Amino acid sequence: MDFSVHSLHTFEFELSVELQTVLKIANVPSTTGLNQNSLMKLYKNDLTEIVLRLVKVYEKNLKICKSAAVKIDQLKSDQIENQKKLMELQDKQIDSVQQTVKTELKTWADVAKQGVTSKPITKHTVKEAVRSVNDEEKRSKCLLIYGVEEKDNEIPCVIAQNVYRKLNFNPPKIVDSYRVGRKTPGKLRPIKVELKHPTDAMVLLKNAGKLRSTDMSSVYLSPDRNKQEQAAHSKLVAEMRTMIKEDPNKFYFIRNNKVNFIDKK
């Protein structure tokens, strides 16, 4: 038996039915009336039926408990694995920010060693470097949700929370969420979601592929890319489409800034 909230509710209903049957056989109004005296008054066949029904309830309850224990162990393993992934993603994020700072801010010592003044460090240069780092940090807290049907009275925040639930995650603190772009007939605008912490976005993006096995299989997620990253990603998508046409017998995907593929099973 695969444990789920539905199976638990089903068992609760079946248990209620069984108890009502037992009370009817014992001719008592409630479980408080079930005692030695009331059971002693029963015929052997009636008492046997009560025992068999209670054994049936016990066995089903045992199966549910075992299934729940397996599910809990699985969730613990998944949680440990996700924590490891989070730590890896945090390290990558720190490295990315550090690299941006190093690229944008050259020290005076480096300038002196090179003996050039073609790109001197000015107040404007520093402001641009800081702005670039701030923009990257803000984008790291955002993601885009594509493929969700657009409705007049929709609440983007609720849609984002549902995506988290589909991936078995508790929805985090959502700072803001809204449709991006001009509304055009026949075209679905993506939903931009701004979260409180970068790790909240990283977790969802890392597990986005699991949506294919849910009733949201047409929905896909994307990080919030800058213009340069968008151009590079568009180039990779075009390359992947060409590869699909040339050899459709493989499954293609983009990872680590390149097109990868595996054989279809």
Backbone hydrogen bonds, N-H to C=O, Kabsch-Sander energy under -0.5 kcal/mol:
donor,donor_aa,acceptor,acceptor_aa,energy
3,F,1,M,-0.7
8,L,4,S,-1.9
9,H,5,V,-2.3
10,T,6,H,-2.5
11,F,7,S,-2.4
12,E,8,L,-2.2
13,F,9,H,-2.1
14,E,10,T,-2.6
15,L,11,F,-2.9
16,S,12,E,-1.8
17,V,13,F,-2.1
18,E,14,E,-2.6
19,L,15,L,-2.5
20,Q,16,S,-2.1
21,T,17,V,-2.0
22,V,18,E,-2.4
23,L,19,L,-2.6
24,K,20,Q,-1.9
25,I,21,T,-2.4
26,A,22,V,-2.6
27,N,23,L,-0.8
28,V,23,L,-2.1
33,G,30,S,-1.7
34,L,31,T,-1.4
35,N,33,G,-1.0
39,L,35,N,-2.2
40,M,36,Q,-2.1
41,K,37,N,-0.9
42,L,39,L,-1.3
47,L,43,Y,-2.4
48,T,44,K,-2.4
49,E,45,N,-2.1
50,I,46,D,-2.0
51,V,47,L,-2.3
52,L,48,T,-2.5
53,R,49,E,-2.3
54,L,50,I,-2.3
55,V,51,V,-2.4
56,K,52,L,-2.1
57,V,53,R,-2.1
58,Y,54,L,-2.4
59,E,55,V,-2.7
60,K,56,K,-2.0
61,N,57,V,-2.4
62,L,58,Y,-2.4
63,K,59,E,-1.9
64,I,60,K,-2.1
65,C,61,N,-2.3
66,K,62,L,-2.3
67,S,63,K,-2.4
68,A,64,I,-2.6
69,A,65,C,-2.2
70,V,66,K,-2.1
71,K,67,S,-2.2
72,I,68,A,-2.4
73,D,69,A,-2.2
74,Q,70,V,-2.1
75,L,71,K,-2.4
76,K,72,I,-2.3
77,S,73,D,-2.1
78,D,74,Q,-2.5
79,Q,75,L,-2.4
80,I,76,K,-2.2
81,E,77,S,-2.3
82,N,78,D,-2.6
83,Q,79,Q,-2.1
84,K,80,I,-1.8
85,K,81,E,-2.1
86,L,82,N,-2.5
87,M,83,Q,-2.0
88,E,84,K,-2.0
89,L,85,K,-2.6
90,Q,86,L,-2.6
91,D,87,M,-2.0
92,K,88,E,-2.1
93,Q,89,L,-2.4
94,I,90,Q,-2.4
95,D,91,D,-2.4
96,S,92,K,-2.3
97,V,93,Q,-2.3
98,Q,94,I,-2.6
99,Q,95,D,-2.3
100,T,96,S,-2.0
101,V,97,V,-2.3
102,K,98,Q,-2.4
103,T,99,Q,-2.2
104,E,100,T,-2.5
105,L,101,V,-2.8
106,K,104,E,-0.7
111,V,107,T,-1.8
112,A,108,W,-2.5
113,K,109,A,-2.3
114,Q,110,D,-2.2
115,G,111,V,-1.7
116,V,111,V,-1.0
122,T,120,P,-0.7
126,V,122,T,-2.2
127,K,123,K,-2.2
128,E,124,H,-2.5
129,A,125,T,-2.3
130,V,126,V,-2.6
131,R,127,K,-2.7
132,S,128,E,-2.4
133,V,129,A,-2.1
134,N,130,V,-2.6
135,D,131,R,-2.7
136,E,132,S,-2.2
137,E,133,V,-2.3
138,K,134,N,-2.4
139,R,135,D,-2.6
140,S,136,E,-1.7
141,K,138,K,-1.2
142,C,139,R,-1.8
143,L,193,V,-1.6
144,L,222,S,-3.2
145,I,191,I,-2.5
146,Y,144,L,-0.6
146,Y,220,Y,-3.0
149,E,147,G,-0.5
154,E,151,K,-1.0
158,V,155,I,-1.0
159,I,155,I,-1.7
160,A,156,P,-2.3
161,Q,157,C,-2.0
162,N,158,V,-2.2
163,V,159,I,-1.7
164,Y,160,A,-1.8
165,R,161,Q,-2.1
166,K,162,N,-2.3
167,L,163,V,-1.1
167,L,164,Y,-0.5
168,N,165,R,-2.0
169,F,164,Y,-2.5
174,I,172,P,-0.5
175,V,173,K,-0.6
175,V,194,E,-2.1
176,D,194,E,-1.6
178,Y,192,K,-1.9
180,V,190,P,-2.6
187,K,184,T,-1.9
189,R,187,K,-0.6
191,I,145,I,-2.4
192,K,178,Y,-3.2
192,K,190,P,-0.6
193,V,143,L,-2.8
193,V,191,I,-0.5
194,E,176,D,-3.3
195,L,141,K,-3.0
195,L,193,V,-0.6
196,K,173,K,-1.5
200,D,197,H,-0.9
201,A,197,H,-0.9
201,A,198,P,-0.5
202,M,198,P,-2.3
203,V,199,T,-2.4
204,L,200,D,-1.1
205,L,201,A,-2.4
206,K,202,M,-2.6
207,N,203,V,-1.4
208,A,205,L,-0.9
210,K,207,N,-1.8
211,L,208,A,-1.9
212,R,209,G,-1.4
213,S,210,K,-1.4
214,T,211,L,-2.0
217,S,214,T,-0.8
219,V,216,M,-1.8
220,Y,146,Y,-1.5
222,S,144,L,-2.1
224,D,139,R,-0.6
224,D,142,C,-0.9
225,R,223,P,-1.1
230,Q,226,N,-2.6
231,A,227,K,-2.2
232,A,228,Q,-2.2
233,H,229,E,-2.5
234,S,230,Q,-2.6
235,K,231,A,-1.9
236,L,232,A,-1.7
237,V,233,H,-2.5
238,A,234,S,-2.3
239,E,235,K,-2.1
240,M,236,L,-2.5
241,R,237,V,-2.4
242,T,238,A,-1.8
243,M,239,E,-2.0
244,I,240,M,-2.1
245,K,241,R,-1.9
246,E,242,T,-2.0
247,D,243,M,-2.2
250,K,247,D,-0.8
251,F,262,I,-3.6
252,Y,250,K,-0.6
253,F,260,N,-2.5
255,R,253,F,-0.5
255,R,258,K,-2.5
258,K,255,R,-0.7
260,N,253,F,-3.7
260,N,258,K,-0.5
262,I,251,F,-2.1
264,K,249,N,-1.4
